[in-house]
Amino acid sequence: MTAESPAFHHTPVLLAEVLEALRPRPGGVYLDGTLGGGGHSQAILERIVPGGKLYGIDRDASAIEAATARLAAYPGFMALRGNFHDATALLAELGVTQLDGALLDLGVSSHQIDTAERGFSFHPDESGSLDAALDMRMDRRQSLTAAHIVNTYDEGALARILRDYGEESWAARIAKIIVERRAMEPLRTTGDLVGAIDAAIPKKVRMRAGGHPARQSFMALRIAVNDELEPLDSALNDLCSLLAPGGRLCVITFHSLEDRIVKRAFRRMQNPCVCPPKAPVCTCGRKPSARVIGGSVSPSAEECERNPRARSAKLRVAERL
């Protein structure tokens, strides 16, 4: 962590609900695929002693550093730098081929949002400045940044990212303004991008909108930079395959695109049959690998009051058969 970065903190969302669904037990082996500040991990570790193991994966070096320090007192904890999409390979290197439970808390962490230099936030920093570089990388070892996307992708590609990943109704107009502005001077800072978005969306629309007009565009670019959606479906299947019978996969999402992927993946695990609906018997031979536990779970009003960033969270759970 740099000297100017805030301390890595994590207010775990839906913590009680996660623990109830995951059912961590002493001696069990668990995975937190999105380690972050280690809030969920600590609660799990407290319940799996003695003898339990928890592996925490994160691609952010600051998260690995902070969680390792926070959880140093737990001998069963090990942090792994990488992406949960590669969990099978990362765990195999350690000889781990089966889990009793796994958790994914998707989305951007509070630390990443609050560290202005990371370029995730469309809000001014404490000094009122919006001059952070357009970065948005969760793993700063990768080369692709938000600045590269907004300054080099063609207008059509930019519009597709904003529309498909941000569900931004003004995607085409925003992409057009970005291309016009970068022709004069590259967009280098979060302020440059916010200015382009403000110029693209009519003032009356901005005033009627409930949230910040740049929210959806920033989310879309973050998703594109970090490739958050494309590998998610296969990652869910891989994690389910790692579970022992009765083991549970808990996934917390924060926007409709993620939630839709998780919902469909879990339903397909429960009912993988591809035979025609009117077929008298199943001939495809596909067997269920998991069952869905309940529907989506949302935070209580009290939790949303304590932690406004939890408002859009949803928890879904699948159990390995």
C-alpha positions in Angstrom: 0.0 0.0 0.0 1.3 3.4 -0.8 1.7 6.1 1.9 -1.1 8.1 0.5 -3.6 5.2 0.3 -6.2 4.7 3.0 -5.9 1.6 5.2 -7.5 -1.4 3.5 -10.8 -1.9 5.2 -13.7 -4.2 4.5 -17.2 -4.1 5.9 -18.4 -7.6 5.0 -21.8 -7.5 3.2 -24.5 -10.0 4.2 -22.1 -11.6 6.7 -24.7 -13.3 8.9 -26.5 -14.6 5.8 -23.3 -15.9 4.3 -22.3 -17.7 7.5 -25.7 -19.3 7.8 -25.6 -20.5 4.1 -22.0 -21.6 4.0 -22.1 -23.5 7.4 -18.4 -23.4 8.1 -17.3 -26.1 10.5 -14.2 -27.0 12.4 -11.7 -28.9 10.3 -13.3 -27.9 7.0 -11.5 -26.5 4.0 -12.9 -23.3 2.5 -12.2 -20.8 -0.2 -12.8 -17.0 -0.2 -12.3 -16.3 -3.9 -12.5 -12.5 -3.5 -10.4 -11.9 -0.3 -10.5 -8.1 -0.2 -9.9 -6.8 3.3 -10.6 -10.2 4.8 -13.8 -9.5 6.6 -15.7 -12.5 5.5 -12.5 -14.6 5.8 -12.0 -13.7 9.4 -15.6 -14.7 10.3 -15.1 -18.0 8.5 -11.8 -18.7 10.2 -13.2 -18.1 13.6 -15.7 -21.0 12.9 -13.4 -23.6 11.4 -10.8 -23.9 14.2 -9.3 -26.2 15.2 -7.8 -27.8 12.1 -9.7 -25.8 9.4 -8.1 -24.3 6.3 -9.2 -21.1 4.4 -7.6 -20.1 1.1 -8.1 -16.5 0.1 -7.6 -15.4 -3.5 -7.3 -11.8 -4.7 -5.6 -10.2 -7.7 -5.0 -6.9 -5.8 -1.6 -6.9 -4.0 -2.9 -4.4 -1.4 -5.7 -6.8 -0.5 -3.2 -9.7 -0.1 -1.0 -7.5 2.1 -3.8 -6.2 4.3 -5.6 -9.6 4.7 -2.4 -11.4 5.5 -1.6 -8.9 8.3 -5.2 -9.0 9.6 -5.4 -12.8 9.6 -1.9 -13.7 10.7 -3.1 -15.1 14.0 -5.0 -17.9 12.2 -2.7 -20.8 11.3 -5.2 -22.2 8.8 -5.2 -19.1 6.5 -3.3 -18.8 3.3 -3.5 -15.9 0.8 -3.0 -16.5 -2.9 -2.4 -13.8 -5.5 -4.5 -14.4 -8.6 -8.0 -14.5 -10.0 -10.8 -16.8 -8.7 -11.3 -17.7 -12.3 -8.1 -19.7 -11.9 -9.0 -21.2 -8.5 -8.7 -24.8 -9.7 -5.2 -24.4 -10.9 -4.1 -22.2 -7.9 -5.4 -24.7 -5.4 -4.0 -27.7 -7.3 -0.5 -26.3 -6.9 -1.0 -26.7 -3.2 -2.5 -30.2 -3.5 -6.0 -29.0 -2.7 -8.6 -30.7 -4.9 -11.8 -30.5 -2.8 -13.5 -27.8 -0.7 -16.2 -27.9 1.9 -17.5 -24.4 0.8 -16.6 -21.4 -1.3 -17.5 -17.7 -1.3 -17.4 -15.0 -4.0 -18.1 -11.4 -3.1 -18.0 -9.8 -6.5 -17.5 -6.2 -7.5 -15.1 -3.5 -6.5 -13.8 -3.2 -2.9 -14.3 -0.2 -0.7 -10.6 0.2 -0.6 -10.3 0.4 -4.3 -13.1 2.9 -4.5 -11.7 5.1 -1.7 -8.1 5.1 -3.0 -8.3 8.0 -5.4 -5.1 7.1 -7.3 -6.7 3.8 -8.4 -9.1 5.7 -10.7 -12.3 3.7 -9.8 -14.2 6.6 -8.4 -16.2 9.4 -10.1 -16.3 11.4 -6.9 -13.8 14.0 -6.0 -11.1 13.1 -3.4 -10.8 14.8 0.0 -9.2 17.8 -1.6 -12.0 18.2 -4.1 -9.9 17.0 -7.0 -10.8 14.6 -9.8 -7.2 14.3 -11.3 -6.7 10.6 -10.6 -5.3 8.7 -13.6 -7.9 6.6 -15.5 -6.6 3.3 -14.2 -9.3 1.0 -12.8 -7.0 -2.1 -12.7 -7.7 -4.6 -9.9 -4.4 -6.3 -10.7 -1.9 -3.6 -11.4 0.4 -6.1 -13.2 -1.8 -6.1 -16.2 -1.3 -3.6 -19.0 -4.9 -2.7 -20.0 -6.2 0.4 -18.2 -9.4 2.5 -18.6 -7.3 5.3 -20.2 -6.2 2.9 -22.9 -9.8 1.9 -23.6 -11.2 5.5 -23.8 -8.3 6.8 -25.8 -7.9 4.0 -28.4 -11.1 2.0 -28.8 -13.3 3.1 -31.7 -16.6 4.8 -31.1 -18.7 1.7 -31.7 -16.6 -0.4 -29.3 -16.9 2.3 -26.6 -20.6 2.5 -27.1 -21.0 -1.3 -26.8 -19.0 -1.4 -23.6 -21.1 1.4 -22.0 -24.3 -0.2 -23.2 -23.6 -3.9 -22.5 -21.7 -3.6 -19.3 -23.2 -0.4 -17.8 -26.7 -0.6 -19.2 -26.2 3.1 -20.1 -29.0 4.5 -22.2 -26.8 7.4 -23.4 -23.9 5.1 -24.4 -23.8 6.2 -28.1 -23.8 9.9 -27.2 -21.1 9.4 -24.5 -18.9 7.4 -26.9 -19.3 10.2 -29.5 -18.2 12.9 -27.0 -15.3 10.9 -25.8 -14.0 10.4 -29.3 -14.5 14.1 -30.1 -12.6 15.2 -27.0 -9.7 12.8 -27.3 -9.1 14.0 -30.8 -8.1 17.3 -29.3 -6.4 15.9 -26.2 -6.3 12.5 -24.6 -8.6 11.8 -21.6 -6.1 11.2 -18.8 -8.0 11.6 -15.5 -11.2 10.7 -13.9 -12.2 14.3 -14.2 -11.7 14.2 -17.9 -14.1 11.3 -18.2 -16.7 12.7 -15.9 -16.6 16.0 -17.9 -17.2 14.0 -21.2 -20.1 12.2 -19.6 -21.6 15.4 -18.2 -21.4 17.0 -21.7 -23.1 14.0 -23.3 -26.1 13.7 -21.0 -28.6 16.6 -21.1 -28.7 18.7 -18.0 -32.4 18.0 -17.4 -31.8 14.2 -17.6 -28.8 14.5 -15.2 -31.0 16.4 -12.7 -33.7 13.8 -12.9 -31.4 10.9 -12.5 -31.3 9.4 -9.0 -27.5 8.7 -8.9 -24.4 10.3 -10.3 -24.5 10.5 -14.1 -21.1 8.8 -14.4 -21.9 5.8 -12.3 -22.9 3.4 -15.1 -20.1 4.4 -17.4 -17.5 4.0 -14.7 -18.9 0.6 -13.8 -18.9 -0.5 -17.5 -15.2 0.5 -18.0 -14.2 -1.2 -14.7 -15.9 -4.4 -15.9 -14.1 -4.1 -19.3 -10.7 -3.4 -17.8 -10.9 -6.3 -15.4 -12.8 -8.8 -17.6 -15.3 -9.4 -14.8 -18.2 -11.0 -16.7 -17.0 -13.2 -19.6 -15.2 -15.8 -17.4 -17.7 -15.8 -14.6 -20.0 -18.6 -15.9 -17.2 -21.1 -16.3 -15.6 -20.0 -13.0 -18.8 -20.9 -11.2 -18.9 -24.3 -12.8 -15.2 -24.9 -11.8 -15.9 -23.9 -8.2 -18.9 -26.1 -8.0 -16.8 -29.0 -9.3 -14.3 -28.4 -6.5 -17.0 -28.8 -3.8 -17.4 -32.0 -1.8 -21.0 -33.4 -1.8 -23.1 -31.1 0.5 -20.6 -28.2 0.1 -22.0 -24.8 -0.8 -21.0 -22.0 -3.1 -22.2 -18.6 -2.0 -22.0 -15.7 -4.4 -22.7 -12.0 -3.6 -23.4 -9.8 -6.6 -23.9 -6.1 -6.9 -25.5 -5.4 -10.3 -28.0 -7.1 -12.5 -25.5 -8.4 -15.1 -23.5 -10.4 -12.5 -26.7 -11.6 -10.8 -28.2 -12.8 -14.1 -25.1 -14.9 -14.9 -25.1 -16.5 -11.4 -28.8 -17.2 -11.4 -28.6 -18.9 -14.8 -25.5 -20.9 -13.9 -27.1 -22.2 -10.7 -30.3 -23.1 -12.5 -28.3 -25.0 -15.2 -26.4 -26.9 -12.5 -29.7 -27.9 -11.0 -31.4 -28.7 -14.3 -28.8 -29.3 -17.0 -31.2 -31.3 -19.3 -31.2 -30.0 -22.9 -33.9 -32.4 -24.2 -37.0 -30.8 -25.8 -39.5 -29.7 -23.2 -42.1 -32.2 -24.6 -39.8 -35.2 -24.7 -41.3 -38.1 -22.7 -38.0 -39.1 -21.2 -34.6 -37.5 -20.9 -32.1 -38.8 -23.5 -29.3 -36.2 -23.2 -27.9 -38.0 -20.1 -27.0 -34.8 -18.3 -27.3 -35.1 -14.5 -27.7 -32.2 -12.0 -24.5 -31.3 -10.2 -26.0 -28.9 -7.6 -29.3 -27.7 -6.2 -30.3 -24.1 -5.6 -30.8 -23.1 -2.0 -33.7 -20.7 -1.8 -33.8 -17.5 -3.9 -31.7 -14.4 -3.7 -31.1 -12.8 -0.3 -30.8 -9.0 0.1 -29.4 -7.0 3.0 -31.8 -5.9 5.7 -32.8 -2.2 6.0 -30.6 -2.0 9.1 -27.5 -3.2 7.2 -28.2 -0.8 4.3 -28.4 2.0 6.9 -25.0 1.0 8.4 -23.4 0.3 5.0 -25.0 2.1 2.0 -22.8 0.2 -0.4 -24.6 -3.0 0.5 -27.9 -1.7 -0.9 -27.6 -3.5 -4.3 -26.1 -6.7 -3.0 -27.7 -10.1 -3.6 -26.7 -13.5 -2.2 -27.3 -16.7 -4.1 -26.4 -20.2 -2.9 -25.9 -23.6 -4.6 -25.2 -26.9 -2.9 -23.2 -29.7 -4.5 -25.1 -32.9 -5.0 
